[in-house]
Amino acid sequence: MPRARQSGRHRKPEPLAAPEGAPALVLAVPGTPSSASRSLADEISSIARSELPGLDARIGYVDGGDDEFPSLEAVLAQAATEHKARVDADGRPGPGPAAVVVPLLAGPDSALLRRIRQAMMNSGSGAELTEVLGPHPLLAEALHVRLSEAGLARADRARLFTVATAADGIILATVGGEEAVQAAGITGMLLSARLAVPVLAAALDEEGAISRTAEQLRESGSQQLALAPYLIGPEIADGLLGAAAAEAGCASAEALGAYSTVGRLVLSNYAAAVGINLPTQSQGVPVR
């Protein structure tokens, strides 16, 4: 005989899983498709699935268009076809849209988001689009980790690790124009509080913005600068970060990439759209 369920406040919580028939999570990957961007997207999707077993996570490329790198439009159309087949088989409306699209972007990029919305419309899927991943305290954590991995920041302020190359001023590099710079500035304030050094955001895609920001930091007293990419990775052209670091005359950390909190934020945005309550540690505390 099965054991009776334990009652009261000490009862173990039910294991979290995606509801049956829940919409697919479609990760919208920007930039030129490559094996590197596919590997990164696969890893982020894997993180999301590990936090929510049973999740149907798929990848669509904004600039895709073949079997190796399927376009976002094609992935959404396929999800809609499968969703309709399930509804027809069950004889009742399915729960929610066929898919929820999560842009793989740390901050807003109006041009890219317009293209994502257009692909969604063209697919006829009725999919829902979530917000971008930032600004968010978890992204400030990820930036701190990437800087410490590059030897540009202490890994742990509480233990006062000495890092000879630690920066005393951070340029937070983003793309997407002024809106993206303002959004990055919010995460930059959180990063500044973690590192106790000034952090200023600047646009990689605005000519001279990086060098002007570097000069502003030096005029305020910072002498050893570092570039922190407020970017996931696929959305920037090869060599752009290196050129920006050279322009600012400083070292650069790596892009955020498939850091674990990126996958958790992707899942958090999806769960909010679908109405799934995640544990607090998975959701974090959003800053909008």
Salt bridges, closest charged atoms under 4 A:
GLU14 OE2 - ARG5 NH2 3.12
ASP56 OD2 - ARG58 NH2 2.81
ASP63 OD1 - ARG115 NH2 2.46
GLU68 OE2 - ARG38 NH1 3.03
GLU82 OE1 - ARG58 NH2 2.55
ASP88 OD2 - LYS84 NZ 2.98
GLU149 OE1 - ARG146 NH1 2.98
ASP156 OD2 - ARG159 NE 3.29
GLU206 OE2 - ARG212 NH2 2.78
